Amino acid sequence: MSRDYANRKPRPAAKAAKTSRASKRKDTRTMPIIPWLLAIVLVSGFGYFLWMINGSSADSTTGTASSTANKTDTPIAKPAVVKKDPNELPPKPQEEWTYLEELENKQVEVDVPNSGVVSSGLYQMQCGSFRQESQANEMKARIAFMGMEALVKRSEGANGIWYRVVLGPFESKRDGERGRHKMQKGGINTCQIWLWQ
């Protein structure tokens, strides 16, 4: 059996109004009272349970005193319950250090190897060596923008003329290392530290 929904005739308005009123009546019904009563009983029972627990903790601290009071029929004063501050810190523990006495009598010996090189204590840093003087002056200008002063030294050797970009002298190798780190931050990674000649 097939139905033709396209040619279906509309319902009368009275029948449609009845069904809408019936659905409104179902929606406006009051909520059942039993779930509300059950919820109220459960909440009040839970509250009573918490009240009983709170009272039983106070009785457990004074329970022995009350049991002896019933035997002798003389009232015994209940001890005062002192509540501790939850933010109170525990007492500071005693520290026991033994390494202080042990280290007082110890000696450390360090062997420093003699390299045989006698240094004047001055160091230089070479950041570049170029065939053309213009390239050396260009690197000298880059170093000047980093806040350090460089020199361009001309040297002649077996393989021709070289223009070296040199910084220093530095009093210690540590000072030279500081300068080299500054050059590395500026993008010049070719610097080497040597003893001053």
C-alpha positions in Angstrom: 0.0 0.0 0.0 1.5 3.3 -1.1 0.5 6.7 0.3 0.3 9.8 -1.7 1.6 12.6 0.5 1.7 15.2 -2.2 -2.1 15.1 -2.7 -3.0 14.7 0.9 -5.7 16.9 2.2 -4.9 19.3 5.1 -6.4 18.5 8.5 -9.3 20.5 9.8 -8.2 23.4 12.1 -10.3 22.1 15.0 -8.5 18.7 15.1 -5.1 20.4 15.0 -6.1 22.7 17.9 -7.1 19.7 20.0 -3.8 18.0 19.5 -1.8 21.2 20.4 -3.9 21.7 23.6 -3.3 18.1 24.6 0.5 18.4 24.1 0.4 21.7 26.2 -1.4 19.9 29.0 1.3 17.2 29.1 4.0 19.9 29.4 2.3 21.8 32.2 2.0 18.9 34.5 3.7 19.4 37.8 6.8 17.4 38.6 6.3 14.3 40.7 6.7 14.9 44.5 8.4 11.6 45.2 11.8 12.5 43.7 11.8 15.8 45.6 10.9 14.2 48.9 13.6 11.5 48.3 16.2 14.2 47.6 15.3 16.2 50.8 15.5 13.0 52.9 18.9 12.1 51.5 20.4 15.6 52.0 19.1 15.8 55.6 20.3 12.3 56.3 23.8 13.3 55.0 23.8 16.4 57.2 22.8 14.4 60.3 25.6 11.9 59.5 28.2 14.7 59.3 26.9 16.2 62.6 27.3 12.8 64.3 30.8 12.4 63.0 31.8 15.8 64.3 30.3 15.0 67.7 31.9 11.6 68.0 35.5 12.9 67.4 35.1 15.2 70.5 33.7 12.3 72.5 36.5 9.9 71.6 39.1 12.2 73.2 37.1 12.5 76.5 35.5 9.0 76.4 37.7 7.4 79.0 37.1 10.2 81.5 33.3 10.0 81.1 33.4 6.2 81.6 35.3 6.5 84.9 33.0 9.3 86.0 30.0 7.0 85.8 31.7 4.5 88.0 32.6 6.8 90.9 29.6 9.2 90.6 31.9 12.2 91.1 32.1 14.7 88.4 35.4 14.9 86.7 36.3 18.0 84.8 36.7 17.4 81.1 40.2 18.3 79.8 40.2 21.3 77.5 40.6 20.4 73.9 43.4 22.5 72.4 43.0 22.9 68.7 46.3 23.2 66.8 46.8 26.0 64.2 46.9 24.3 60.8 49.5 26.8 59.6 51.9 26.2 62.5 55.2 24.8 61.5 56.8 21.8 63.2 59.8 22.5 65.5 63.1 23.0 63.8 65.2 19.9 63.7 68.7 19.8 65.2 71.4 19.8 62.5 74.4 17.5 62.8 77.2 18.3 60.5 80.4 16.2 60.6 82.1 17.3 57.4 83.3 20.6 59.0 85.6 18.8 61.4 86.7 16.4 58.6 87.7 19.1 56.2 89.7 21.2 58.7 92.5 18.6 58.7 92.5 17.7 55.0 95.1 19.0 52.5 94.8 19.0 48.7 97.8 18.8 46.5 97.6 19.7 42.9 100.4 18.9 40.4 100.7 21.6 37.7 102.6 20.4 34.7 105.4 22.6 33.4 104.9 23.3 29.7 108.3 24.7 29.3 106.9 27.8 27.6 107.7 31.1 29.3 104.9 33.6 28.5 104.9 37.3 29.0 101.3 37.0 30.1 99.9 39.0 27.1 97.6 37.5 24.5 96.4 38.7 21.1 93.4 37.7 19.1 93.6 37.3 15.3 90.2 37.5 13.6 91.2 37.4 9.9 94.1 37.3 7.4 93.6 38.7 3.9 95.5 39.2 0.7 93.9 42.6 0.1 94.2 45.5 2.5 90.6 46.6 1.7 89.1 43.4 3.0 91.1 43.7 6.2 89.9 47.3 6.7 86.3 46.1 6.1 86.6 43.6 9.0 88.3 46.2 11.2 85.2 48.5 10.6 82.8 45.6 11.5 84.8 45.1 14.7 84.7 48.8 15.5 80.9 48.7 15.3 80.9 46.0 18.0 82.8 48.4 20.3 86.3 46.9 20.1 89.5 48.3 18.5 91.3 46.2 16.0 94.6 46.8 14.1 95.6 45.8 10.6 99.1 44.4 10.5 101.0 43.8 7.3 103.2 40.7 7.3 105.5 39.3 4.6 106.3 35.6 4.5 107.4 32.9 2.1 103.9 32.8 0.5 103.5 36.6 0.0 102.0 39.6 1.7 99.2 39.2 4.2 97.0 41.7 6.1 96.1 40.4 9.5 93.3 41.8 11.7 94.5 41.7 15.3 92.9 42.7 18.6 94.8 43.1 21.9 96.9 42.8 23.8 94.9 41.1 26.5 96.4 40.7 30.0 94.9 37.1 30.4 93.5 34.5 28.2 90.2 34.9 29.9 90.0 38.5 28.8 90.7 37.3 25.2 88.0 34.7 25.5 85.5 37.4 26.5 86.5 39.4 23.4 86.1 36.3 21.2 82.6 35.6 22.6 81.7 39.2 21.8 82.9 38.7 18.2 80.9 35.4 17.9 77.7 37.2 19.0 78.4 39.8 16.2 78.8 37.0 13.6 82.6 36.8 13.4 83.6 33.2 14.2 87.1 33.1 12.9 89.0 34.6 15.9 91.9 32.7 17.4 93.8 33.6 20.6 97.6 33.4 20.7 100.5 34.6 22.9 101.6 38.1 22.0 104.6 38.2 19.7 
